């Protein structure tokens, strides 16, 4: 199989940016690892999908069924993701784990067809409002990071990117508000990175993929659906009636600064970035 299909230059650069130069040896060995796993699981690679912490390959098995092979150089990421997906095994809106090789940082997932991300297909508030309660019906299990851990990781990662585009005082205030929210509230298994790119449209409904799981306030998972909505802020929150409006609003204000960083670095000031900054400033 072509090595460029396994890992092209752009995908390698994303992994190096995320994990550092030390990941290059893992990247060099990836074709051999993929060859071993596809032979073991009877897979034929069709194409690759983007990812910042893993290489994701869409495959067909011997029966022609779609399967997804995910490989990451950080084995804890694979182990935590697999554990979360198995905790959600009774939730019909989360992809199934078919097999794992956690020593190799590999997870084999059931495919979703057509599997169009909601970033491309679009979404309705009603769909998301039906999805969130199903996702959060799982009791908080032991062994997962806390939402405080997740918030700390997100801001630690964002601080470097925010340099020169976000006032440090605003970043610090947003971090403090987020940590305060993470320390209380209800507790459930939270996806931790639930946005339109991590929800796929299948022939029979929506499917959630790529969790960064943690235990804490489930209102955290509603943030992207409000802040990426084409509705006004209050209307977007009201369009998710299954969610606690006050806590969702507080989470949105606390995290809005993070959604402003990338557009500010890419395009400078824009209506969207300015709205996110104004929302963050209203803490």
HELIX and SHEET records of a PDB file:
HELIX    1   1 UNK A    3  UNK A    6  1                                   4    
HELIX    2   2 UNK A    9  UNK A   19  1                                  11    
HELIX    3   3 UNK A   21  UNK A   23  5                                   3    
HELIX    4   4 UNK A   24  UNK A   41  1                                  18    
HELIX    5   5 UNK A   75  UNK A   87  1                                  13    
HELIX    6   6 UNK A  102  UNK A  104  5                                   3    
HELIX    7   7 UNK A  118  UNK A  121  1                                   4    
HELIX    8   8 UNK A  125  UNK A  135  1                                  11    
HELIX    9   9 UNK A  147  UNK A  162  1                                  16    
HELIX   10  10 UNK A  168  UNK A  182  1                                  15    
HELIX   11  11 UNK A  196  UNK A  198  5                                   3    
HELIX   12  12 UNK A  218  UNK A  222  5                                   5    
HELIX   13  13 UNK A  223  UNK A  227  1                                   5    
HELIX   14  14 UNK A  233  UNK A  238  1                                   6    
HELIX   15  15 UNK A  245  UNK A  267  1                                  23    
HELIX   16  16 UNK A  271  UNK A  281  1                                  11    
SHEET    1   A 5 UNK A  44  UNK A  49  0                                        
SHEET    2   A 5 UNK A  55  UNK A  60 -1                                        
SHEET    3   A 5 UNK A  66  UNK A  71 -1                                        
SHEET    4   A 5 UNK A 106  UNK A 110 -1                                        
SHEET    5   A 5 UNK A  97  UNK A 101 -1                                        
SHEET    1   B 3 UNK A 114  UNK A 117  0                                        
SHEET    2   B 3 UNK A 199  UNK A 202 -1                                        
SHEET    3   B 3 UNK A 205  UNK A 208 -1                                        
SHEET    1   C 2 UNK A 188  UNK A 190  0                                        
SHEET    2   C 2 UNK A 214  UNK A 216 -1                                        
END                                                                             
